[in-house]
């Protein structure tokens, strides 16, 4: 039902979540509000409408194996340090396969992150993030940011993204600089909606094509 909320409701959800983790809420408030579409008629599926095999819970291994057939691009979500003071652990970032373009007007994107993530609370407190879309030759960088608890930025150069100061990683084909617009729950994950502040591409890096993930392995387009 969260996806059916109007923009005002989504903004309120984001503000409540960010306050719960101690984040500033000003960046999460959208600048404009669109008129919400009417809600469609919804009802629950009755037990007598379900197939017999739908009554039992899905096997997690089978779920991953089947969904693994969906090839996706790979991104690294980054966020700046929280204060810049002596106790600031520095910028945050993690590898993210679950990223989508969401809306053109207003310009919105979304990514999904596990509710158990230790990196996400730091991004939430910052209230901003940058999506770094990886190129075909950046599998090593992807693995670096996929390791939990490591100093992911050790030896990695970056530039601050223009609007939010989030780390813009080197040689990525494209980057998208965002403020947090809304946060929704989705089972064991959170659905984070970002409002795009600015974005750009590197034509030279883009020539290599995207880094792809399919059935547990990296790949790329054959030229």
N, C-alpha and C positions, 0 to 999 in steps of 0.2 A: 504493500500500500504506500510505502514511502515515495515510490516513483511517481505517484499520482498527486503529490502535494503541489500547491502553487508555490511561486518563488518566495512569497512572504513566509510560508510555512517552512520551506527549506532553509531560509536564512535563520529563522528562529532555532531550528534544529542544530545548525552549525554553531550558532552563538552559545547554545546550552552546552554542546560538547566541548567547545574550546574553553569555556569558562571552567568546565570540570577538570581540565588538564592545566589550568593556569595560563591559558593563552590570551593575548590581547584580542579583542573582538572586533576592532574597527576594520581590520583588513578583510574580515569575513563577510561584511555587510555589502550586498550588491549595490552598485551605483544606481541602477534602474530596475524596475519591476515590470514584467510582461503580464498581460491578462491571461490567467490560467484557462486552459481548455476545460469544457465540461467533463465531469467524471463519467466513464463508461459504466454500464450496469455490471456489477460484479457479484458473484456468489461462490460459495465453497462447493467443491466437487463432493457429491454424496458417495458413501461407501459402495452403494450398488452400481455406481457408474465406473468404478475402478476395475481394471483387469486384475485377476488373482495375483500376478507377480508384482503388482504395484503396492500391495499391502505390506510387503516385507521391506526393511530398509535396504538401500543400495550398498553393495560392497565397495568400500573406499578405493581399493586397488583397481577394481573394474571401472569405477568412475574416472579415476585418473587416466587409465589406459585408453578409454574411449575418447575422453576430451582431449587427450594428447594428439589425436589426429587433426585437431584444429591448429594449423600453423599460424604463428603470430610473430610480430616484430618484438624487439627487446628494448627496454628503456632503462635508464637509471634516474630515479627521482632524487633530487638534491634540495637541500635547504640550508640557509646560512646559520652561523652560530647564533645563540640566543641573546648574548649580551656583549660579547667581546671582552669581558672582564677576566680576572685571574681564574675564576672557577668555570669558565665557559669551555666545554669540551670541543668546541670547534664545529665545523659544518657537519651535517648529517646527510646520509644517502643510502639508498638500497636499490638492488636490481629489481625491476618490476616488469613482468610479462603482461599483466592485466591492465592495459591502458587503452582508452578509446576516445575518439572524438565524439562529443555529445550534442552540441548545439552551435548553430551559426549566429543566431540573434536571440539573446546575447551570446558572445563567443565562450563556450564552455567545453572543458575536457574532463575526463574522470579517470581515476585509477583505483584499484582495489588493493587493500593491504590487510594482512592477518591481524586480528585483534590482539594477538600475543606478541606482535612486533615491538621490539625495544627502540627501534628507530622512529616509528611513527609518532610517539608522544613528543619528541623533540621537533618534528616537523609541525605538529599541531600547535605547539607553543610559539613557533616562529610565525605561523599564520600564512606562510608563503612557500612556494616550491618551484623548481624548474624541472621540466621533463627533457631529458637528454636522450634523443633517439639514436641508437647505436648503429654503426656501419658494419659491413661484412667482416672487416678485419679487427673488430674490437671485442672478440670473445674473451680475451684475457682480462680486459677492463671489466667486462660483465661479471666474470668469476670473482674478481677482487671485491666488488660491491655486494656479492651474494653471500660473503662469509660473515656470520654473526659474531659480534664482539671484537672484530679486528679494527685496526686503524685504517679505514678504507681509503683515506686521502693521503696516506704516506706515499711520497714520491709521485703523486698525481698533481699536475699543474691544472689550474682553472682560472677563469675570469668571472667576475660578478656579473650576473645577468642585469640588463639595464634597469628594469623596473623594481625588482625585489632584492637584488644582491645575492640571490641564490647561485651556487656554483654552476657555471657553464663549462662543461668538460671539453677538453681539446679534441679537435678533429671529428666531432659528431656531425652527421649529415644535417640534422635539424634540432632545434631547441625551442621550448615553449615556456615562457615565464608567466607564472600565475599567482593569484591570491586565492586562499581557500574560500569557496563560495558556500558550500554545504557539506555536511557529513551525514551519511545514512548507515544504519546497520544492515548487514546482509549475511545472516548466519554467523559463521566463524570469522567473517571478514568485515571490514568497513568499506563503504563506497565513498570516496572522497571526490567531490566535484570542485574543480578549479575554474575561476574566471580568468581568461587569458588577458594579460596586460600588454605583452609584446612577444614577438616570436621571430625566428629567422632561420636561414639555411646557410650551409657552406657548400657551394656548388662543386668544389673540388672533392670534398669528402663524399658528397652524394654520388659521385661517379662510380664508387665501389658497390653501390647498392646497399640494402639493409641487412642487418644481422637477423636471421630468422631462427625460431625455435620450433622444433617439430619432433614429437615422440621422444623427448628427453635429450635431444642432441641439437647442436647448432648447425646451421646451413646458410646458403646464400643462393641467389638467382644465378643460373648458368647463362652466360652471355652467348 
